[in-house]
Amino acid sequence: MSRTVLCVIEFDNYPKVVVARAAWLAKRNNCELELLVSDPVPRMLSETYTFLLEAEMIADSIRSAQDERMEALVESAEAAGVVVHQTTSKARSVVDMVRARAARIDPLFVVKGTHFHSPSERASLAHTDWQLIRKLEAPLWFVKPNDWKDKPVIVAAVDPMNSHDKPARLDHKIVKLAQDIAAQCGGKLQVLHTYQRLDAIGSRAMKRFKPVKLPIDEIDKKIRNEHRQALDAFAKKCGLPEDAVHQLPGRAHELLPAFARSNGASLVVMGALARTGLKRRNIGSTAAKVLDHLPCDVLVVHS
């Protein structure tokens, strides 16, 4: 297992909170902490038409201001009792920067701040967070500017029916990570599985096919029972207590934020699939849909 937590520094994404969370993780996992920051000059000055001397003056000013802020962040992390390293990348893309560094050091976690994305960003699936969900293999921890409770609630979102080509091992990976984090901070683990009822499926099917009379209640009960049996079997394998396992009818991206909010969650742990070709667009679709709407941190685990 890697002994480094990689923390992505973005000065417009509350870096103090992000570094504090990353230092907390590094401390509890006996890891070193690496702060990864982008050199702003190549990106900001590459398309300008300033004279060489002016460009150098601007570059020096930018770097000086960034170095001062980074020094304060390093000091705050070291005060938490962890060994801190700093890496500066000249990559123009944050996604490329993070992927390259993660591939090199194989971090235990990649920690990054996140902010609300506009409807156009979500529709295009082009923003940095979405691209990292798609392309990064390491566990990806998105930090939001919220204080953790003394005994935080950790929610693990699972799908024991293994729908959407999801491998069964991913659910075990999700729960194991959530259990470890809950144990580290004296937190409480809650496991949620959602399923779609027959009427929700049927309403969409009727738009495409000629309606057929079906024993709706009987089939709906069968669907609910099949999901419950799979969830109970999974919970037994993981040693989960009954009162920590929940099944709700509906769509995950609609129910998960409400469940997290009603339970006062500090973290939601969920999975994202790795696919190729045309299916790649669907990678982590639920994670992308709920990222903006969850009231807490989000840890994305990849298959």
N, C-alpha and C positions, 0 to 999 in steps of 0.2 A: 504493500500500500504506500502511496506517495506520502511524503512528510512535508508537503508545502500547500498552503492555501494561497491561491492567486487572487489578488484583489484589483479590480479594474477601476482606475481613478478617472472620473469625469467631473470636472469642476462645476458643471451645471446640474449634477445629480447628487446633491447633498453628500459630498465626500466624507465629512466627519462621521456621519451615521454609518456609511458604508464601511469605512475603516474600522470603526468600533465593532461592528458586527463581525467583520473578518478576523479581527484580533481575538474576539470572544471565541470564534470557532477554532482558531489556531491554538489558543491556550488550552481549550478542553480536549483537543486531539493531539496535544504535544507536537504541534507542527511549527515550522517556521512560516513567516508571512512575507509574501512578495507583493509589493505595490507596483503595478504596471501602469505607466502613464505614457500618453502619446506626445511626442515632440510636436508642438503646435505649428512650428515655423514652416515645414514643407507643405502642410495642408493650407495654411492661411496665406502664404505669400507666393505659392506656385503660379498663380494666375494674375498676379499684380504686375503693373508696369512701372514700379518705382525704380529709381536709379539705384545702383549697387550700394552706395554709401547709405542711402535712406533705408534700404532693405536690411542692411546689417544693423542699423540703429534700432529698427523696429524689432528685429529678431532678438537682439540683446535685451530689450525691454520686456518682451514677452517671456523669454526664458527666465529672466531675473524674478519676475512676479510669480511665475510658476514654481521656481525653485524655492522661493520663500514659503509658499503654501505647502509644498511637499515636505519641507523641513518640519513644519508644524504637525503634519499628519504622521510623519515617521515618529516624532517625539511622543505623540499621543498613543501610538501603537506600542512603542517600547515601554511606556509607562504601564501598560496592561500586562507586561511580563513576557513578551514574545520577542524572538529574534526577527528583525525586519531587514529586508533587502529591497532595493529600488531598481527597477528596470525602465529605461526610456526607449520607446520604439519610434522609428521614423516612418512606419507604415501610415499611409494616408487614411486607410479604412480601419475603424475600430474593430470590425469583425476579423479582418486579416491579422491585425495585431494580436488579438486574443487567441485566435486559432493557432497561430504560429508559436506563440509562447506556451500555450497549453500542450501542444504536441511535443514541445521540447522538454518540459519539466513534469508532465503527467500529474497535475495537481489533484489533491484530495477534493477540493471544491474550487470553483470559479465564482467569485462574489462580485456582484455588479449592482449599481443602483438602477432603478427604473422609474419612469414617469408616465403620465397619461399620454396615450397616443391619439392623434386626431383620427376621425373616421376615414379620411383618405389614406392615412398611413396604415390603418388596419386593413382597409380594403385592398391595398396594393401589396401587403405582406412584405414590404421592402425595408421596414425600419430595423435598426440594429438589433434590438431584442429578439425580434422574430427570426432574423438571420442566424443569431447565435443558437436559438432553440433548434433550428434546422440543422446546423452544421457542427455544433460543438459536441464532443463525445463525453467530456467530463461533466459531473453533476454541476448544474448551473443555479446559483442561489441569487435570486433577485431581491434586493433590499428596498423596503419602503420606509419612509421617515416616521416610524412608529416605535414607541418604547415597548420593550418586551415586559411581560408580567413576571412576577417572581416565580410563579409556577405556570409557565405558558402551556396553552393547548396546542398540540400538534395534530393536524388533520392529514391523514393519508388517503388519497383518492385511488381506488382500485377498481378493476374490472375482472373478476374471477371467471367470467364467461369467455374471456380472451377473444373478444370481438375485434373487428378491424385489423385482423392479422397480428394482434398483439401477443408476443410470447409470454407464457405463464411465468417465466422467471422474472419478468419485469415487475409484477406485483409483489413478489417476494423481496425484490431489491428495494422497492418503494417502502414497504413496511419495515424492513430491517433498518434502513436509514432513519425512518421516523422513530422507531423504537430507540435507536442509539441516541438520537438527539434529545428525545424526551428523558431518557435516563441521565444524560449529561447535565440537564438543567432542572431535574426534579419535576418535569412537566407531565402532562396528561395526554395520552394518545387516543385519538378518535379516528375510526376507519369508516369511510363512506363509499358505498357502491350505489350507483344510479342505474336505472334501466328504463326503457321506453315502454309504456303501456300500449296495448293493442290499438286503442282508439287513436293514439297519437300517430302510430304507424299507418293505420288505416286511412286517416284523413289525408295523408300525403299520397297514399297509393290510389285513392279514388280519383285523384287528379289525372292519373295516367291510365287507369284500367277501368273497365266496366264493373260497377259495384256488384258484389255477390253476397248473398245473405249468409252470415256466419254466426255460430254460437259465441258471441263476443265475450260474455261473462265467463264462460267455461274456458275459452282459450286464454283470456287475460289472467285468470287464476292459475292456469298451467304455466304461463310465462313467469308470473311472480314466484311461484313455487320453485321452478327450475333455477331461477336466479338466486333465491334464498338458499337452496340446497348447495349450490356452488359456493356461495359466500360463507356459509357455515362450515363447509369442508375446508375452505381456505383458512378461515379463522382458527380452526382446530389445529391445522398444520403449523400456524404461526404462534400458537399459544395465546391467542387474544381472548380476553374476557368478553362475555356476552354483552355486557352493558357498554362496551367500547366499539361495537360493530353495528352499523346502521345501513339500512337499505331504503331508498326512496324512489318513487316513480317519477320520471321526468328526464329532461336532458341535463347532462353533466354541467355544461357551461352556464345553465340557468340556475341549477340547484346548488352548485358548489359555493359560489359567493354568499348565498343566503345562509347556507349551513355554517360556513366559516364565521360569518358575522354573528349569528345567533349563539354560537358556542364560544365566542370571544377568542378565536384562533390567533396565534402569533405567527404561525407558519403552516402553509399547505404544501405537502409533498405529492407530486404527481409525475406521470410518465409521459414520454414523447417517443414516437417510433422512428426508427431509421429505415428509410426506403430509398429506392432509386427510380430514375426515369420520371414519368409523369406523376407517379404517386408521391414524389418528394414534396409536392405542394401541400399535401395533407399532413406532413410531419408536424406533430405537436399542435394540431389545429385546436384542440380543446385548451391546451395551455395558452395559446395565443389569444383565444377568445376570452379567457377568464383573467388574464394577467392584469388588465386595467381595472377590473371590477372587484377583484379580491381586496379585502381591507387589510391585508397582512403580507408578510414576505412569502415568496413562492420558490420552492426548490424543484427544479425540473430534472428528472432522472431519465437517462436514455437507455434504450434496449441494447 
